[in-house]
Amino acid sequence: MNTRSTKERVVTEIGHRVLGAVLRDEPWQDLGFGRRPRYGAFFQRFRPKWKVDLEKAALKEMVILLTTAHLAAK
C-alpha cells in the first residue's frame, strides 16, 4: 500500500529531475565548464579555493533555477 501523497510524489519527481540534470555534463558545459566537476572531498583540498567555490556556487544556482522552473511550470 502506497501511503505517499500526490504532493510528496510531485516533490520527489522534481527532485529526481533536477538532480539528474545537474549530474549530467551538458548543463555544466552550457555554463562554460568542460564537464561536470567530479572531485571528492579529499582532492578538493588540493585544488584552488576560488575554483571550488565557483563550482559550488554554480551547483547551488542550477539546483535553485531548475527547481523553480519545475515548480512554476507545475
Sine and cosine of phi, psi and omega as CSV:
sin_phi,cos_phi,sin_psi,cos_psi,sin_omega,cos_omega
0.00,0.00,0.79,-0.62,-0.02,-1.00
-1.00,-0.06,0.90,-0.43,-0.05,-1.00
-0.98,-0.18,0.06,1.00,0.00,-1.00
-0.96,0.27,0.66,-0.75,0.01,-1.00
-0.98,0.19,0.23,-0.97,0.03,-1.00
-0.88,0.48,-0.63,0.78,0.01,-1.00
-0.88,0.48,-0.69,0.73,0.01,-1.00
-0.90,0.44,-0.63,0.78,0.03,-1.00
-0.91,0.41,-0.64,0.77,0.02,-1.00
-0.91,0.42,-0.70,0.71,0.01,-1.00
-0.89,0.45,-0.66,0.75,0.03,-1.00
-0.90,0.44,-0.68,0.73,0.01,-1.00
-0.89,0.45,-0.67,0.74,0.04,-1.00
-0.89,0.46,-0.69,0.73,0.03,-1.00
-0.87,0.50,-0.68,0.73,0.03,-1.00
-0.89,0.46,-0.71,0.71,-0.03,-1.00
-0.92,0.40,-0.68,0.73,-0.03,-1.00
-0.91,0.41,-0.77,0.64,-0.02,-1.00
-0.92,0.39,-0.56,0.83,0.07,-1.00
-0.89,0.45,-0.65,0.76,0.02,-1.00
-0.93,0.37,-0.66,0.75,-0.04,-1.00
-0.92,0.38,-0.49,0.87,-0.03,-1.00
-0.99,0.11,-0.11,0.99,0.09,-1.00
-1.00,0.05,0.31,-0.95,-0.02,-1.00
-0.98,0.21,-0.49,0.87,-0.14,-0.99
-0.85,0.52,-0.73,0.68,0.02,-1.00
-0.88,0.47,-0.58,0.82,0.03,-1.00
-0.92,0.38,-0.63,0.77,0.03,-1.00
-0.91,0.41,-0.58,0.81,0.07,-1.00
-0.88,0.47,-0.47,0.88,0.01,-1.00
-1.00,0.01,-0.01,1.00,0.06,-1.00
0.97,-0.23,-0.02,1.00,0.06,-1.00
-0.99,0.16,0.43,-0.90,0.05,-1.00
-0.93,0.38,-0.66,0.75,0.06,-1.00
-0.31,-0.95,0.04,-1.00,0.02,-1.00
-0.91,0.42,0.73,-0.68,0.05,-1.00
-0.89,0.46,0.73,-0.68,-0.02,-1.00
-0.75,-0.66,0.91,0.42,0.00,-1.00
-0.88,-0.48,0.71,-0.71,0.05,-1.00
-0.98,0.19,0.11,-0.99,-0.04,-1.00
-0.87,0.50,-0.59,0.81,-0.01,-1.00
-0.89,0.46,-0.73,0.68,-0.06,-1.00
-0.97,0.24,-0.35,0.94,0.03,-1.00
-0.87,0.49,-0.49,0.87,-0.02,-1.00
-0.91,0.40,-0.41,0.91,-0.06,-1.00
-0.99,-0.11,-0.04,1.00,-0.01,-1.00
-0.99,-0.14,0.40,-0.92,0.02,-1.00
-0.87,0.50,0.70,-0.71,-0.06,-1.00
-0.86,0.51,-0.62,0.78,-0.03,-1.00
-0.89,0.47,-0.57,0.82,-0.03,-1.00
-0.95,0.30,-0.66,0.76,0.05,-1.00
-0.89,0.46,-0.70,0.72,0.02,-1.00
-0.89,0.45,-0.64,0.77,0.03,-1.00
-0.89,0.46,-0.71,0.71,0.00,-1.00
-0.91,0.42,-0.65,0.76,0.03,-1.00
-0.91,0.42,-0.66,0.75,0.02,-1.00
-0.91,0.42,-0.66,0.75,0.03,-1.00
-0.90,0.44,-0.65,0.76,0.02,-1.00
-0.89,0.46,-0.72,0.69,0.02,-1.00
-0.88,0.48,-0.70,0.71,-0.01,-1.00
-0.89,0.45,-0.67,0.74,0.01,-1.00
-0.89,0.45,-0.69,0.72,0.00,-1.00
-0.89,0.46,-0.70,0.71,-0.01,-1.00
-0.90,0.44,-0.75,0.66,-0.04,-1.00
-0.91,0.43,-0.70,0.71,-0.02,-1.00
-0.93,0.38,-0.63,0.78,0.05,-1.00
-0.90,0.43,-0.71,0.71,0.02,-1.00
-0.88,0.47,-0.67,0.75,0.01,-1.00
-0.89,0.46,-0.68,0.74,0.02,-1.00
-0.91,0.41,-0.66,0.75,0.01,-1.00
-0.92,0.39,-0.62,0.79,0.02,-1.00
-0.92,0.38,-0.57,0.82,-0.01,-1.00
-0.98,0.19,-0.27,0.96,-0.04,-1.00
0.85,0.53,0.00,0.00,0.00,0.00
